[in-house]
Amino acid sequence: MGSVVLGVGAHLPARVLTNAELSERVDTSDAWIVERTGIRQRHIASDGEKTSDLAIAASRRALEAAGLSGADVDLIIVATTTPDLTFPATAARIQAALGASGAAFDLQAVCSGFIFALATADNFLERGQANTALVIGAETFSRIIDWSDRSTCVLFGDGAGALVLRRGDDRGRGVLSTFLRTDGRMHDLLYVDGGPSQTRSVGHVRMVGNAVFRQAIEHISGAMLEACARADVPIDSVDWFVPHQANQRILDGVARKLGIPGDKVISTVALHGNTSAASVPLALDVGIRDGRIKPGDLVLLEALGGGLTWGAALLRL
Ligand code: UT7
């Protein structure tokens, strides 16, 4: 048995924050942000708009695309670093709102969270521990940004994406392979300087950007090759690459390193910025809804984030 993708959905908060507005808050410029990252704008949740609100909206779209309702879902895994509350899991609130059953829990692998959640759900389905899973990446990263730190505040945005996976025996379709890695020795390259146990606070994102950048190109490329090797698929037969949207220069660097044509890479970084665990399903949703990614296409997802964590997943839609 394996798991088949039935539907994808996404949701962004209405409020758009442009580079020009950020330039009035901190010492930066539209030219610097565009040249160094490719980002032009990001969406920001309004006061009171929670991670669960974004996730529920994205999930409803994914269920609609799958032709299912919340009552059909018996597993929810939410990849998030910005839960509504320290506990219960944001997934519990989402489960109640959708009328789903079974197990629902959050998973924390920062920007790689969606890939980790997808791999986890795939294992649950393969083992017969659930039948229909909602895999969600949802973030209100704006809540943990230090808005006076120009080296991080220009990078991130809010949003959510969701994917419906169903246990199925169509071995040619669905999740063909996954690859996950964590290297905790690089913990201090990208972290939040607060948390319940260490500081009794929420904290703000801190990043040694250029060191993470170098790690990203190397490990993302390796993970993509490994996911392809595990499925015995040559990388040049992949139809679409859906990367974590941290920086256009990382997308370009990885594509160059692996000889991937740029027009096979779905990029939303200009419009969404880095939405952490939400970025991969948001980009997948864009590629499907604008008609580029079609049923039957071979799609390679990848991400790297705090931990450091990284991974890739190969899907046949
Ligand atoms: O999603 C999780 C994974 N995250 C990533 O993959 C992010 C990886 N890192 C990056 O994308 C890039 O490293 C950044 C976009 C964060 C930074 O770009 P960079 O080319 O690596 O710049 P840098 O950090 O080496 O800084 C270059 C200069 C510095 O000034 P000095 O020291 O050379 O005078 C920074 O202070 O750019 C300065 N700088 C800025 N200038 C204007 C940093 N942020 C800004 C800014 N506006 N917003």
Residues whose N, C-alpha, C, O or C-beta is under 5 A from the ligand:
A	BS01	UT7	D27 T28 S29 W32 R36 T37 C111 R150 S151 V154 G209 N210 V212 F213 A216 A246 N247 N274 L304 G305
